[in-house]
Amino acid sequence: MLADLETLVTCETPSADLAALATGAEVTAEVGTRLLGVPPERITVGGRTHLRWDFGDAPARVLLLGHYDTVWPIGTLDRIPWSVTGGVVRGPGCFDMKAGLVMIFHALAALPDRAGITVLVNADEEIGSPTSGALVEESALGRTAALVLEPGADGGALKIARKGVSRHTVEVHGRAAHAGLEPERGINALVEAAHQVRVIAALADPGAGTTVTPTMMSAGSAGNTVPALARVEIDVRAATVAEQLRVETALAGLRPDTPGASLRASTGVSIPPLERAASAGLFDLARRVAADQGIELRGVAVGGGSDGNRTAAAGTPTLDGLGAVGGGAHADDEHVVVAELPGRTALLVALLSELLHELRGGTSGTTKSAPGFVSAGPGEDGGRPAR
């Protein structure tokens, strides 16, 4: 598993670099093909290649989700090289989420019968899945379960609820004028945008768990010209669809403070929340399976979104955060705990076995550890493996 993880991590795959993604698609496909024995279907949309494996003649019932793109630009490996030291893996994208891909491939390689399973690995999850979102939703329709191999939360807790993610833009239109000769003839879009930033930020509701964060602002065309145009980018995270709609409506209803200025709000990415009800049944099953292996699983709600939000919105029971144990996603200290990889993968094998057994008309029962994997040793949490 470490050798395959090194192969994936040392192939840099930033979301915005189409050439790097093309290479990453081939490297990921090669690792998967070697372990699974069959090549994936390649689905290219907007210059990005997404990979899909369908197994067996049985109706596809379980969807495994992952992504191979990362937030790290080309050259990050020079600054944060691949390393395995003191039982910890480091390297860009190791935790989010190339270790999850390795877990998928090795778990399925250890599964005697994969009929009914589909694996989808996309190339743009880190930027909101603009070219793969429809594919994710289509692939989720009619499934009994979607299992998302995003990294676990603190201590390996599963992610049983995620906030919805919305990205909005507010454009401010003013009028240009010479900043030295006659600034009074201009309508300063930047000044108006600065006013609106405070109004926008005030739309947050901490009590409801809603965050509204102005993240980027741009304005102006020259250093001696009153800006005629300004843009404010806004990130919204909300636990309910109602809160998402409240903020979107408020942004659309913004009114200018500067005479003569005008505003226009638009919505880019909008992904609904993964609410607890979508994960409750699968989480209960995962806890029973984990208990058979001597593991106590926890579930937490998190603010970040994933493709699991999309599968839940499609009406598919969804369980997220089944991937690696570690930390530092999107940060320089990104890392994976090596000792947790085998046990975490064995848990995935056992969960898949139980799901497929039930779907084929069997009855739920005690699930043994999968062959070829050994549960991790005791952790620091009261002698139990850190989960």
URJO-V440948 format. One record per pair of residues at least 6 apart in sequence whose ideal C-beta (glycine too) atoms are under 6 Angstrom apart, sorted by the first residue. I is the first residue (numbers start at 1). GAP is how many residues later the second one is. D is the distance in whole Angstrom. If there is no record, write none. Layout:
# URJO-V440948
((I GAP D) (I GAP D))
This chain:
# URJO-V440948
((1 101 5) (1 105 6) (1 340 5) (4 27 5) (4 98 5) (5 94 6) (5 97 5) (6 76 6) (7 24 6) (8 90 4) (9 73 5) (9 82 4) (9 84 6) (9 85 5) (9 89 5) (10 72 5) (11 13 5) (11 16 4) (12 8 6) (12 62 5) (12 65 6) (13 7 6) (13 8 6) (13 11 4) (13 55 5) (13 56 5) (13 57 6) (14 6 6) (14 58 6) (14 59 5) (15 54 4) (15 109 6) (15 111 5) (15 112 5) (18 29 5) (20 54 6) (21 27 6) (21 102 5) (24 44 5) (25 24 4) (28 40 5) (29 11 5) (29 22 6) (32 73 5) (33 6 5) (35 70 4) (35 74 4) (36 72 6) (40 11 4) (40 12 6) (40 13 5) (41 11 5) (42 7 5) (43 7 5) (45 86 4) (46 85 4) (48 75 4) (48 76 6) (48 83 5) (50 72 4) (50 73 6) (50 82 5) (51 70 4) (52 68 5) (53 66 4) (54 64 5) (55 59 4) (55 60 6) (55 62 5) (56 59 3) (56 60 6) (58 57 4) (58 58 4) (60 58 5) (61 55 5) (61 82 6) (61 83 5) (61 298 5) (62 55 5) (62 83 5) (62 293 6) (63 55 5) (63 76 6) (63 77 6) (63 80 5) (63 83 4) (64 40 5) (64 55 5) (64 83 5) (65 55 6) (65 83 5) (65 242 5) (66 34 5) (66 35 5) (66 38 6) (66 55 5) (66 83 5) (67 55 5) (67 58 4) (68 53 6) (69 54 5) (69 55 6) (69 57 5) (70 22 6) (70 23 4) (71 55 5) (71 259 5) (72 20 4) (72 21 6) (76 16 4) (80 12 6) (82 9 4) (83 7 5) (87 251 5) (87 252 6) (88 247 5) (89 247 4) (89 249 6) (90 245 5) (94 242 5) (95 56 5) (95 229 6) (95 231 5) (95 234 6) (95 239 5) (95 241 5) (96 55 5) (96 233 4) (97 53 5) (97 54 6) (97 226 6) (99 225 4) (99 237 5) (100 49 3) (100 223 3) (103 46 6) (103 242 5) (103 245 6) (104 45 6) (106 239 5) (107 238 5) (107 241 4) (107 242 5) (108 6 6) (110 239 5) (110 260 5) (110 262 5) (111 238 6) (111 241 6) (116 240 6) (120 19 5) (122 10 4) (124 6 6) (124 7 6) (124 8 6) (125 182 6) (128 141 4) (129 178 6) (133 177 6) (136 171 5) (136 174 5) (137 173 5) (137 177 5) (140 6 5) (140 171 4) (140 174 4) (140 176 4) (141 173 6) (143 173 5) (144 215 6) (145 137 6) (145 172 5) (145 210 6) (146 165 4) (146 170 5) (146 172 4) (147 172 6) (147 175 6) (148 158 6) (148 160 4) (148 172 4) (149 173 5) (149 174 4) (150 156 5) (150 170 6) (150 171 6) (150 173 5) (151 172 4) (151 173 5) (152 169 5) (152 173 5) (153 6 6) (153 147 5) (153 149 6) (153 168 6) (155 231 5) (156 169 4) (156 231 4) (157 141 4) (157 143 5) (158 141 5) (158 163 4) (159 143 5) (159 161 4) (159 162 3) (160 116 6) (160 119 4) (160 123 5) (160 139 4) (161 113 6) (161 115 5) (161 140 4) (162 112 4) (162 140 6) (162 143 5) (162 147 6) (163 74 4) (163 75 6) (163 76 5) (163 110 5) (163 140 5) (164 74 5) (164 80 5) (164 107 6) (164 108 5) (164 109 4) (165 106 5) (165 140 4) (166 70 4) (166 78 6) (166 104 5) (167 101 4) (167 102 4) (168 66 4) (168 83 5) (168 99 5) (169 62 6) (169 64 6) (169 97 5) (170 62 5) (170 95 5) (171 60 5) (171 93 5) (172 17 4) (172 20 5) (172 21 5) (172 58 4) (172 91 6) (173 89 5) (174 13 4) (174 14 6) (174 15 4) (174 54 5) (174 87 5) (175 11 5) (175 12 4) (175 53 6) (176 49 5) (176 50 6) (176 52 4) (177 6 6) (177 8 4) (177 9 3) (177 49 4) (179 45 5) (179 46 6) (179 47 6) (183 43 6) (186 40 3) (187 73 4) (187 74 5) (188 38 5) (188 39 6) (189 30 6) (189 38 5) (189 39 6) (189 40 5) (189 41 4) (190 29 4) (190 37 4) (190 40 5) (192 64 6) (192 66 4) (192 69 4) (193 24 6) (193 37 4) (193 39 5) (195 62 5) (197 17 5) (200 14 5) (200 34 6) (201 13 6) (203 9 4) (203 44 5) (203 47 5) (204 6 6) (204 7 5) (204 8 4) (208 35 6) (209 30 4) (210 28 5) (210 33 5) (211 26 5) (212 24 5) (212 35 6) (213 22 5) (214 18 6) (214 20 5) (215 18 5) (215 20 5) (216 17 4) (217 15 5) (218 13 5) (219 8 4) (219 11 4) (220 7 4) (236 11 5) (237 66 5) (238 6 5) (239 34 6) (241 31 5) (251 14 4) (252 13 5) (254 9 5) (256 7 5) (271 34 5) (271 38 5) (272 41 5) (274 34 5) (274 35 5) (274 38 4) (278 34 4) (278 40 5) (279 39 6) (279 40 5) (281 36 6) (282 35 5) (282 37 4) (283 16 5) (283 36 6) (286 11 6) (286 65 6) (287 10 5) (289 61 5) (289 62 5) (289 65 6) (289 78 5) (290 7 4) (290 57 6) (292 74 5) (292 75 5) (293 76 6) (293 82 6) (295 90 6) (295 92 6) (296 88 6) (297 90 6) (306 14 6) (308 10 5) (308 12 4) (311 7 5) (312 6 4) (324 12 5) (325 12 5) (325 15 4) (326 9 5) (326 10 4) (326 11 5) (328 6 4) (328 7 5) (339 37 5) (340 36 5) (342 31 5) (342 32 5) (343 32 4) (343 33 4) (345 28 6) (346 23 5) (346 24 5) (346 27 3) (349 21 3) (350 17 4) (350 20 6) (354 13 5) (358 6 6) (376 9 5) (379 6 5) (379 7 3))
